[in-house]
């Protein structure tokens, strides 16, 4: 397309089992947040390769906990999802969402617009 030309695209919702590519065959924890950046709410999907206790939290960039979405809860092996709906209370900026399991922790960036 030429500079300044109109471009139209349509993106449909992706089935949740395919959002975390290869999750079912993986032996590693994985997670994904959408939309990212978010305005008022964000859905966080995560995969755990074996049953166990997990915690999922959102912190600001200096490590202060903003929200605990899952608190040392026993979950089954597989894909799980949780929605954070209090984005209106947050200022614009960068946050981290962290999943802790029996085998370690994974953190990723999350942007509030």
N, C-alpha and C positions, 0 to 999 in steps of 0.2 A: 504494500500500500504506500501511497505517496504521503509525504509529510503534510499533515493537516487533514488527511482524508478520514472519513468516518469508518469505524471498525466496530462490528457487532459480534459478540460471542455469547454463547449460552453454555453454562456449566451446570450440570445436574448434580443432585446429591449422590454421593458414593456410598455403597453398602458398607456398613461399619466393619464387617469382617475383613474387607480388603483395604481399609484405611491404613492399617498397620501392616505394611507389606511383609509377608513371610512370617507373621507372628505365630501362626499355629505350628510352624515347623521349627521355631527358634527355641533355644534354651536360655535366652536372655530376656530380661525385662525391657519393655519398650513402652513409649507413651507418645501421645499426640494431642495437641490442643487446637480447637477451631471454634469460631474464627480467631485468627491471631494475625493482626491486632484485633481486640474486641472493644466494645463500648459498654454494654450493660451486663452481658452474660457470656460465659465461655464454657464449652463442653470439653472435658478432658477424658480421653480414652487411654486405658493402659492395659498391658498384657503381662501376666505373670506366668512363668513356665511351670510352676508347681504351687499347690495350695499352701497357704501360710498367712501370717499376719502382715498387713500392710498399713502404712500411713501415707496420706497425701495432703500436702499443705501448699499454700501460696505465701511467699515471703517477699518483702521489698528487697531492694538491691543490697541493703546493708544487713540483711538476715533477720529482721523482725517479722514474726509470723503475722500475716494479715488474716488468714483463714485456715482452719483445719477442716478439710473436706472428708477425709477418712481417718479415723483415729484408732490405730492399732486393732483393726478389724480383721477377722479371719475371712479370707476369700478363697474361692476355688480356683483351680488352674484355668487359665483362659483370659478372654477379653472382658473388661469391665468399663463402666462409664459413670461419670459424675459431672453435674453441672454446677458451676459457681454463678450465682444470680445477683450478687451484690456489687457489681462493677460500678454502679452509680456512686458508691461511697469512696471509690478510689480516684486519686489524681492521675492525670496522664503521665505515663512513664513506663519504665521497664520493671518487671517483677520476675520471680522465679517460681516455677511449680516443681515440687520435689516429691518423688515417690520413694519411700523407704520400705525395704523388705527384709526378710531374715538374712538375705545374702548381700545386702548393700543398699546403696541409694543412687538415684538418677535424678538430675536436675536439668531443666530446660528453661529458656527465656520465654516470657509472655509479655506482650505489649498492650497497654491500655491506651486507647486514643480518645 
